């Protein structure tokens, strides 16, 4: 019965013509992104025999991606989704092909850094999908909340399936197979997404003197960026610590299943969260989510420090995952509400970049802890990072209020209508 209610609630989102098409196309592109990291590490470890090289090449890509994604987002806000996504997707195929060719020809290591960094800034299909939902349901706050929850659940689904698919291809077919498949899926998904023109949001009308700088000039977005950075540390440190803990118990292969439980808990929580009717201000809901995340992340820490087996740790990780999706859904909703429509995609890309940088930093910190401390100690990192995210949100809570702009302007609606829409949603 609960599953039927879940399906019925989310099915109504796809009553809008074209909604299913852009969702499926975007899903392909996001699946490719979730495959890239594992595919690159396995490939370089196999062909060059160095995990250190794989890690630093991956980090170079994360840095350029964090810079390039907001720049692409700004271009999308200015020129539209299709006009930016198509050339960006076609361009990214070239550095990937160059990377594989350099490996094949035995080129110096610096060429690998250059190739991976050059192609790391992919279009933010998740942000653009959220922009489409905001346009389709600009007059229906409940549907937008449901759509944001669906998008977060799809993100988690990709990060459950992507690494498993990548590992399977790299080990069963060839070390290059993972990146080749990711490149093909990413390019195809982006092009199919861009082809769905009838659901693409129109560009907001611009006045003659309409000049705007970075969305980071909005204080609330700066608060969210710092909170997302800490949340990224949660993700990155949890992943590495879980792998190290499973390895210490002699069951390294079980790490994938344990991480899938984290994503599974988040995916389920995201879907269920979408069924709830928001009754409090979005900023208050974000604070509640951050507090819940800080609380449940004490469970893996307790399990790890107590030397728990994989079964108990898996339960703790699943529970820990249930707080991340509601926090992320509400955080992304806040981004939509805090920024004018003309900066929608750039703002979403800035938020995602903060998470990406946090993941990279969290993974590096957890790796160092895993080498020099007892197994399970590393779970202190995500617990502390979640507490830091809560403290940041508390310190900046007065800025986490919609300022009369939001999702509706992304569709070109007047500002006064947007304000009424935002107020109705809380």
C-alpha positions in Angstrom: 0.0 0.0 0.0 2.7 2.6 0.8 4.5 1.7 -2.4 1.3 2.3 -4.4 0.9 5.7 -2.7 4.5 6.5 -3.6 4.0 5.6 -7.2 0.7 7.5 -7.5 2.2 10.7 -6.0 5.3 10.7 -8.3 3.3 9.7 -11.3 1.5 13.0 -11.3 4.8 14.8 -12.0 5.0 13.1 -15.4 1.6 14.2 -16.5 3.4 17.3 -17.9 4.2 16.6 -21.6 8.0 15.9 -22.1 8.7 15.4 -18.4 9.6 11.7 -18.7 11.8 12.4 -21.7 14.1 15.0 -20.1 14.2 13.0 -16.8 15.4 9.8 -18.5 17.9 11.7 -20.7 19.3 13.5 -17.7 19.5 10.2 -15.8 21.8 8.8 -18.5 24.1 11.8 -18.2 24.2 11.7 -14.4 24.9 7.9 -14.4 28.0 8.7 -16.6 29.2 11.2 -14.0 28.9 8.7 -11.2 31.0 6.2 -13.2 33.9 8.5 -14.0 35.8 8.5 -10.7 35.9 4.7 -10.2 36.7 4.2 -14.0 39.6 6.6 -13.9 41.1 5.1 -10.8 40.9 1.5 -12.0 42.2 2.5 -15.5 45.3 4.4 -14.2 46.1 1.9 -11.5 46.0 -0.9 -14.1 47.9 0.9 -16.9 50.3 3.0 -14.9 50.4 0.9 -11.7 49.9 3.9 -9.4 46.9 4.7 -7.2 48.7 7.9 -6.2 48.8 9.0 -9.8 45.1 8.1 -10.2 44.2 10.1 -7.1 46.0 13.3 -8.1 44.7 13.1 -11.7 41.2 12.7 -10.3 41.7 15.7 -8.0 42.9 17.9 -10.9 39.6 17.1 -12.6 37.6 17.9 -9.6 39.3 21.3 -9.2 38.7 22.3 -12.8 35.2 20.9 -12.7 34.4 23.0 -9.6 35.6 26.1 -11.5 34.1 25.3 -14.9 30.6 24.1 -13.8 29.5 27.5 -12.5 30.9 29.2 -15.7 28.8 26.8 -17.8 25.9 27.5 -15.5 26.3 31.3 -16.2 26.3 30.6 -20.0 23.1 28.5 -19.6 21.4 31.3 -17.8 22.4 33.7 -20.5 22.0 31.6 -23.7 19.7 28.7 -22.7 20.2 25.0 -22.0 20.4 23.6 -25.5 22.7 26.2 -26.9 25.3 25.5 -24.2 24.8 21.8 -23.5 25.3 20.5 -27.1 28.7 22.1 -27.7 29.8 21.3 -24.2 28.9 17.7 -24.5 30.6 17.3 -27.9 33.7 19.1 -26.7 34.1 16.9 -23.6 34.4 13.8 -25.9 37.7 15.2 -27.3 39.8 15.3 -24.0 38.5 11.9 -23.0 39.6 10.4 -26.4 43.0 12.2 -25.9 43.4 10.7 -22.4 42.8 7.1 -23.7 45.2 7.8 -26.6 47.9 9.1 -24.3 47.6 6.0 -22.1 47.8 3.8 -25.2 50.9 5.5 -26.5 52.7 5.7 -23.1 52.7 9.5 -23.0 54.1 11.3 -20.0 52.0 11.6 -16.8 51.5 15.4 -17.3 49.5 14.7 -20.4 47.0 12.7 -18.3 46.5 15.7 -16.0 46.0 18.0 -18.9 43.5 15.8 -20.7 41.4 15.0 -17.6 41.4 18.6 -16.4 40.4 19.8 -19.8 37.3 17.7 -20.0 36.2 17.8 -16.4 33.6 20.7 -16.6 30.5 18.8 -17.7 27.0 20.5 -18.0 25.1 20.3 -14.7 22.2 18.2 -16.0 20.8 17.8 -12.5 20.6 21.5 -12.0 19.0 22.0 -15.5 16.5 19.3 -14.8 15.5 21.1 -11.6 15.1 24.3 -13.6 12.7 22.5 -15.9 10.6 21.2 -13.1 10.6 24.7 -11.6 9.3 26.0 -15.0 6.7 23.3 -15.5 5.3 23.6 -12.0 6.0 27.3 -11.3 2.4 27.7 -9.9 2.5 24.5 -7.8 4.8 24.6 -4.8 3.9 21.1 -3.7 4.8 19.7 -7.1 8.1 21.5 -7.1 8.9 20.0 -3.7 8.0 16.6 -5.0 10.2 17.1 -8.1 13.2 18.2 -6.0 12.8 15.1 -3.9 12.7 13.0 -7.0 15.8 14.6 -8.4 17.7 13.9 -5.2 16.5 10.3 -5.2 17.7 9.9 -8.8 21.1 11.3 -7.8 21.4 8.7 -5.1 20.3 6.0 -7.5 23.0 7.0 -9.9 25.6 6.8 -7.2 24.4 3.4 -6.2 24.5 1.9 -9.7 27.2 3.9 -11.5 30.3 2.7 -9.5 29.1 -0.9 -9.6 28.6 -0.7 -13.4 32.0 1.0 -13.9 33.8 -1.6 -11.8 32.1 -4.4 -13.7 33.1 -3.0 -17.1 36.6 -2.3 -16.0 37.2 -5.7 -14.6 35.2 -8.0 -16.9 35.8 -6.2 -20.2 38.8 -4.0 -20.2 40.2 -1.2 -18.0 39.2 1.3 -20.6 35.7 0.1 -20.8 34.4 2.1 -17.9 35.5 5.5 -19.2 34.4 4.6 -22.7 30.9 3.7 -21.5 30.7 6.8 -19.3 31.7 9.0 -22.2 29.2 7.4 -24.5 26.4 7.6 -21.9 27.3 11.2 -20.9 27.4 12.5 -24.4 24.2 10.7 -25.5 22.3 11.7 -22.3 23.3 15.4 -22.7 22.4 15.6 -26.4 19.0 13.8 -25.8 18.4 16.2 -22.8 19.1 19.2 -25.0 16.8 17.9 -27.7 13.8 18.2 -25.4 13.1 21.8 -26.4 9.5 22.0 -25.3 10.3 21.6 -21.6 13.3 24.0 -21.7 12.6 27.1 -19.6 12.5 30.3 -21.5 15.2 32.9 -20.8 14.2 35.5 -18.2 13.5 38.9 -19.7 16.5 41.3 -19.2 16.3 45.0 -18.9 18.8 47.4 -20.5 20.7 47.9 -17.3 20.5 44.4 -16.0 24.0 43.7 -14.8 24.6 41.1 -12.2 27.8 39.7 -10.7 28.4 36.3 -9.1 25.4 34.7 -7.2 27.8 34.5 -4.3 27.0 38.2 -3.7 23.8 36.8 -2.1 24.7 36.1 1.6 22.4 33.1 1.8 24.1 31.4 -1.0 27.5 31.9 0.7 26.1 30.2 3.8 24.7 27.3 1.8 28.0 27.0 -0.1 29.9 26.5 3.2 27.3 24.1 4.5 27.4 22.1 1.2 31.2 22.1 1.4 31.0 20.5 4.8 28.3 18.1 3.5 30.7 17.1 0.7 33.3 16.2 3.3 30.7 13.9 4.9 30.3 12.1 1.6 33.9 11.8 0.7 35.2 10.8 4.1 32.3 8.2 4.6 33.3 6.5 1.4 37.0 6.2 2.0 36.5 5.3 5.7 34.0 2.5 4.8 36.4 1.0 2.2 39.2 1.1 4.8 37.1 -0.4 7.5 35.8 -3.3 5.4 39.4 -3.9 4.2 40.6 -4.0 7.8 38.0 -6.7 8.5 39.2 -8.7 5.5 36.0 -8.0 3.4 37.1 -5.2 1.1 34.7 -6.4 -1.6 31.8 -5.7 0.8 32.6 -2.0 0.8 30.5 -1.5 -2.3 27.4 -3.0 -0.7 27.9 -0.9 2.4 28.1 2.3 0.4 25.1 1.2 -1.5 23.2 1.1 1.8 24.1 4.7 2.5 22.8 5.7 -0.9 19.8 3.4 -0.5 18.8 5.0 2.8 19.2 8.5 1.2 17.2 7.5 -1.9 14.3 6.1 0.2 14.3 9.1 2.5 14.3 11.4 -0.5 11.3 9.7 -2.0 9.3 9.7 1.3 10.3 13.3 2.0 8.7 14.4 -1.2 5.3 13.1 0.0 5.4 15.4 3.0 3.7 18.8 2.8 6.2 21.5 3.7 4.7 23.6 6.6 7.7 25.5 7.9 10.0 28.0 6.2 12.6 26.4 4.0 15.5 27.8 6.0 14.0 26.2 9.2 13.6 22.9 7.4 17.3 23.1 6.3 18.4 23.6 9.9 16.3 20.6 10.9 17.8 18.5 8.2 21.3 19.5 9.1 20.6 18.7 12.8 19.3 15.3 11.9 22.3 14.6 9.7 24.7 15.5 12.5 22.7 13.2 14.9 22.5 10.1 12.8 26.2 10.3 11.7 27.1 9.5 15.3 25.8 5.9 14.6 28.5 4.9 12.2 31.1 6.5 14.5 29.8 4.4 17.4 29.8 1.3 15.3 33.3 1.9 14.0 34.8 2.7 17.3 33.1 -0.2 18.9 34.5 -2.6 16.4 31.1 -3.6 15.0 30.8 -6.2 12.3 29.7 -5.4 8.8 26.0 -6.2 9.5 25.7 -3.7 12.3 27.8 -1.2 10.4 25.5 -1.6 7.4 22.4 -0.8 9.5 24.2 2.3 10.9 25.2 3.5 7.5 21.7 3.0 6.1 20.3 5.1 9.0 23.0 7.7 8.4 21.9 8.0 4.8 18.3 8.8 5.6 19.1 12.3 6.8 21.2 13.4 3.8 18.5 13.5 1.1 16.0 15.7 3.0 18.9 18.1 3.8 20.0 18.3 0.2 16.5 18.6 -1.2 15.8 21.6 1.1 19.2 23.1 0.4 18.6 23.0 -3.3 15.1 24.5 -2.8 16.7 27.3 -0.9 19.1 28.0 -3.7 16.1 28.4 -6.0 14.3 30.7 -3.6 17.3 32.9 -2.8 18.4 33.7 -6.4 16.6 35.5 -9.2 15.7 33.4 -12.2 18.5 34.9 -14.3 21.1 33.2 -12.0 19.3 29.9 -11.4 21.7 27.5 -13.2 24.8 29.3 -12.1 23.7 29.2 -8.5 22.8 25.5 -8.7 26.2 24.8 -10.2 28.0 26.8 -7.5 26.2 24.6 -4.9 27.2 21.4 -6.6 30.8 22.6 -7.0 30.9 23.1 -3.2 29.8 19.6 -2.7 32.4 18.3 -5.2 35.3 20.2 -3.5 34.1 18.9 -0.1 34.1 15.3 -1.4 37.6 15.6 -2.7 38.9 17.1 0.6 37.0 14.6 2.7 38.4 11.7 0.8 41.9 13.0 1.2 41.5 13.5 4.9 39.9 10.1 5.4 42.7 8.5 3.5 45.3 10.0 5.8 43.3 9.0 8.9 42.9 5.4 7.6 46.7 5.1 7.2 47.6 6.3 10.7 44.7 5.5 13.0 42.7 2.4 14.1 39.9 1.2 11.8 36.7 3.1 12.4 38.4 6.2 13.7 37.8 7.9 10.3 34.0 7.9 11.0 34.8 10.9 13.3 35.3 12.9 10.1 31.8 12.7 8.7 30.3 13.2 12.2 32.4 16.4 12.7 31.7 17.6 9.2 28.0 17.2 9.7 28.2 19.1 13.0 30.2 21.9 11.2 27.5 22.1 8.5 24.9 22.5 11.3 27.0 25.2 13.0 27.4 27.1 9.7 23.6 27.0 9.0 22.9 28.2 12.6 25.4 31.0 12.3 23.9 32.2 9.0 20.3 31.3 9.6 19.1 34.9 9.2 20.3 34.8 5.6 18.5 31.6 4.8 15.2 33.3 4.0 13.7 33.8 0.5 14.0 37.4 -0.6 11.1 37.5 -2.9 12.7 35.6 -5.8 12.8 32.0 -6.6 11.6 29.2 -8.8 8.9 31.1 -10.6 11.2 33.8 -12.1 13.1 31.0 -13.8 10.2 30.7 -16.0 10.0 34.4 -16.7 7.2 35.2 -14.2 7.1 38.7 -12.7 8.9 39.1 -9.4 5.7 39.9 -7.5 4.2 36.6 -8.6 7.4 34.8 -7.6 7.2 36.2 -4.1 3.6 35.0 -3.6 4.7 31.6 -4.9 7.6 31.3 -2.6 5.5 32.4 0.4 2.9 29.8 -0.5 5.5 27.1 -0.6 6.5 27.6 3.1 
